[in-house]
Amino acid sequence: MDLLESSGKKIIDKEQRTFTNLPASGLLNGKVAIITGASRGIGAASARIFAASGAKVVLAARDARAIATVAKDILSTGGQAVAVPTDVGDPMSVERLVQQTLDVYGRLDVAFNNAGDGHMPAPLADIKVEDFERAIRVNLTGVFLSMKYEIPAMLRNEGGAIVNMSSTAGLNGVKGIAGYVSGKHGIIGLTKTAALDYAQLNIRVNAIAPGPILTDRLKQMKNRDQVALAVPIRRIGEPEEVAYTAAWLCSEQASFITGATIPIDGGRLAGIA
């Protein structure tokens, strides 16, 4: 696999919007980062921004072709990236992901555990058991397994930083998506517990809780304007805005933050505007 040095070129997404990158600050220079759920949306944006910030990134998702495409994009802009097909709900798959990271780069410094899944909205009693179990498997068990194997690898290098993907649905109830809400609430509990378990071993663990973000699902909605009106800032967030927050939390600039959950929601949790 070809690994190229970071060149600090601008990043342009498929809609040709140019985003400011971070190579000048070297926010993650020399770090090796795992990003799960990196095939699209927030995960793909995070892979590009972590790489632009100086990190060597390992992209993980079930869609091998999609993460290979993102990795190729990063390489084309002068970053370092490798794609490892992974099912975060499978212990052997996650263990293999971490081991391949060590095999390729020799260490693991940071991780953004972003992979998630949901189910079609339905009242709780109408949710299929298998749909609920899938949401828990990917969202909650996936974060548990990711940390289970990432943390020992970080301890080999005397520390690291982890960011787990929760949601504003992990801080409030949301009608009709009991499996997703349960998993996202559980992630916050896992984050706090892991932060306390490893605070004295130089591993920081935080969570982020995005509100409405312009990922593929929201792009397909016909009433996006109504969603934006429910946000105090009066717009929907961009995946890159989530990615920059995750990169910052993984950096030394956030060195005194652990066990926290950071909302990225345009003010929705603050109340009614």
C-alpha positions in Angstrom: 0.0 0.0 0.0 1.3 3.5 -0.9 1.7 5.9 2.0 2.4 9.5 1.2 3.5 12.5 3.3 1.0 15.2 4.1 1.3 18.2 1.8 -1.2 20.6 3.3 -3.4 20.8 0.2 -7.0 21.9 0.5 -9.7 19.3 0.8 -12.7 19.5 -1.6 -15.7 17.3 -1.1 -17.8 15.8 -3.9 -20.0 18.9 -4.0 -16.9 21.0 -4.6 -17.1 23.0 -1.4 -13.6 23.9 -0.1 -13.0 23.5 3.6 -10.2 25.0 5.6 -7.9 22.2 6.8 -5.5 22.1 9.7 -2.0 21.1 8.5 -0.6 24.6 9.4 -1.3 24.0 13.1 -0.2 20.4 13.0 -3.0 19.6 15.4 -2.4 15.8 15.1 1.1 15.7 13.7 2.7 12.3 14.1 -0.4 10.7 15.5 -1.9 7.4 14.3 -5.7 7.5 14.3 -8.4 4.9 13.8 -11.7 6.2 12.5 -14.7 3.8 12.4 -17.7 4.3 10.2 -15.4 6.1 7.8 -17.1 5.2 4.6 -19.3 8.3 4.3 -20.7 11.3 6.1 -19.1 12.4 9.3 -16.7 9.4 9.3 -15.4 10.2 5.8 -15.1 13.9 6.6 -13.3 13.1 9.8 -10.8 10.8 8.0 -9.9 13.7 5.6 -9.7 16.3 8.4 -7.6 14.1 10.7 -5.2 13.4 7.8 -5.1 17.1 6.9 -4.2 17.7 10.6 -1.1 15.5 10.3 -2.4 12.1 11.4 -1.9 8.8 9.7 -5.4 7.5 9.5 -6.8 4.0 9.5 -10.3 3.9 7.9 -12.7 1.2 9.2 -16.2 0.3 7.9 -18.0 -2.7 6.5 -18.1 -1.2 3.0 -14.6 -2.0 1.7 -15.0 -0.2 -1.6 -16.2 3.0 0.1 -13.3 3.3 2.6 -10.8 2.4 -0.2 -12.2 5.4 -2.1 -11.8 7.7 0.9 -8.3 6.4 1.5 -7.4 7.0 -2.1 -8.7 10.6 -1.9 -6.5 11.2 1.2 -3.5 9.8 -0.5 -4.1 12.0 -3.6 -3.9 15.1 -1.4 -0.7 14.0 0.2 -2.0 12.4 3.4 -1.3 9.0 4.8 -4.2 6.5 5.0 -5.0 2.8 4.9 -8.4 1.1 4.7 -9.3 -1.9 6.8 -12.8 -3.5 6.3 -14.3 -3.9 9.7 -17.5 -4.9 11.4 -17.4 -3.1 14.8 -20.0 -5.5 16.3 -17.6 -8.5 15.7 -14.8 -8.9 18.3 -12.5 -10.7 16.0 -12.9 -8.0 13.3 -12.2 -5.1 15.7 -9.2 -6.9 17.2 -7.9 -7.4 13.6 -8.4 -3.7 12.9 -6.2 -2.7 15.8 -3.6 -5.3 15.0 -3.4 -4.2 11.4 -3.0 -0.6 12.6 0.0 -1.7 14.7 1.4 -3.8 11.9 1.3 -0.8 9.4 2.1 2.1 11.7 3.6 0.6 14.8 1.4 2.4 17.3 -2.1 3.8 18.0 -2.5 7.3 19.5 -6.1 8.4 18.9 -9.4 6.9 17.9 -12.8 8.3 16.7 -15.4 5.6 17.3 -18.0 6.9 14.9 -19.7 3.8 13.5 -23.4 3.7 14.1 -26.7 2.2 12.9 -30.4 2.7 13.6 -33.8 1.4 12.6 -37.0 2.7 11.0 -39.1 4.8 13.3 -41.8 2.9 15.2 -43.5 2.9 18.6 -41.4 0.8 21.0 -43.8 -2.2 21.1 -43.7 -2.4 17.3 -40.0 -2.4 16.9 -38.7 -5.8 15.7 -36.4 -7.5 18.2 -33.7 -8.0 15.5 -33.8 -4.3 14.7 -33.4 -3.3 18.3 -30.5 -5.7 18.7 -28.8 -4.5 15.6 -28.9 -0.9 16.8 -27.4 -1.9 20.2 -24.8 -4.2 18.5 -23.4 -1.4 16.2 -23.9 1.6 18.4 -23.2 0.4 21.9 -21.4 -3.0 21.6 -19.4 -1.5 18.7 -18.0 1.3 20.9 -17.3 -1.1 23.8 -15.4 -3.5 21.5 -13.5 -0.6 19.8 -12.3 0.7 23.2 -11.6 -2.8 24.5 -9.0 -3.3 21.8 -7.8 0.3 21.3 -7.0 1.0 24.9 -4.3 -1.8 25.3 -2.7 -0.6 22.0 -2.6 2.9 23.4 -1.2 1.8 26.7 1.8 0.3 24.8 2.6 3.9 23.8 1.9 5.4 27.3 -1.4 7.0 26.4 -3.8 8.3 23.9 -7.2 9.9 23.3 -10.6 8.5 22.3 -13.7 10.2 21.0 -17.0 8.2 20.9 -19.9 9.2 18.7 -23.1 9.7 20.7 -25.9 12.0 19.7 -28.3 14.5 21.1 -30.5 11.4 21.1 -28.1 10.1 23.8 -29.0 13.1 26.0 -32.7 13.3 25.3 -35.4 10.8 24.4 -36.6 10.8 20.8 -40.0 9.3 19.8 -39.9 6.2 17.7 -36.2 5.2 17.7 -35.8 3.3 21.0 -32.9 1.2 19.9 -30.9 4.1 18.6 -31.6 6.2 21.6 -30.7 3.4 24.0 -27.4 2.8 22.3 -26.5 6.5 22.2 -27.4 6.9 25.9 -25.2 3.8 26.7 -22.3 5.3 24.8 -22.2 8.2 27.2 -22.1 5.9 30.2 -19.3 3.8 28.6 -17.4 7.0 27.9 -17.6 8.2 31.5 -16.6 4.8 32.9 -13.7 4.4 30.5 -12.5 8.0 31.3 -12.4 7.2 35.0 -10.8 3.8 34.5 -7.9 5.2 32.5 -7.5 8.8 33.7 -4.3 8.0 35.6 -2.9 6.1 32.7 -2.9 9.1 30.3 -5.8 8.0 28.1 -8.6 10.5 27.7 -12.1 9.4 26.6 -14.8 11.9 25.5 -18.0 11.8 23.6 -19.6 14.1 21.1 -23.4 14.5 20.6 -24.3 16.0 17.2 -27.7 17.3 16.4 -29.0 17.6 12.9 -26.0 17.1 10.5 -26.2 17.2 6.7 -25.4 13.5 6.1 -27.0 11.4 3.3 -30.1 10.7 5.3 -30.9 14.4 5.9 -30.0 15.2 2.3 -32.8 12.9 1.2 -35.4 14.6 3.4 -37.9 16.9 1.7 -38.6 19.0 4.9 -35.0 19.9 5.7 -36.1 23.6 6.1 -38.4 22.6 9.0 -35.5 20.7 10.6 -33.3 23.9 10.3 -36.1 26.0 11.9 -35.9 23.9 15.0 -32.2 24.8 15.5 -31.4 28.1 17.3 -28.7 28.9 14.7 -31.3 28.2 12.0 -29.3 25.8 9.9 -28.3 22.2 9.7 -24.7 21.4 10.7 -22.0 20.1 8.3 -20.1 16.8 8.8 -16.9 18.8 8.8 -18.0 20.8 11.9 -18.3 17.5 13.8 -15.0 16.3 12.4 -13.1 19.4 13.5 -14.5 19.0 17.1 -13.4 15.3 17.2 -9.9 16.2 15.9 -9.6 18.9 18.6 -10.7 16.5 21.4 -8.0 14.1 20.2 -5.3 16.8 20.3 -3.1 18.0 23.0 -5.1 21.2 23.0 -7.8 19.3 24.9 -5.4 17.6 27.3 -7.5 18.5 30.5 -10.8 17.2 29.1 -11.9 13.7 29.8 -15.3 12.0 30.5 -17.1 14.9 28.8 -19.9 14.9 26.2 -19.8 17.8 23.9 -23.0 18.8 22.0 -22.6 19.9 18.4 -26.2 20.9 17.8 -26.5 24.6 17.0 -27.9 25.3 20.4 -30.8 22.8 20.4 -30.1 21.4 23.9 -29.9 24.9 25.3 -33.7 25.2 25.1 -36.4 26.8 22.9 -35.3 29.8 20.8 
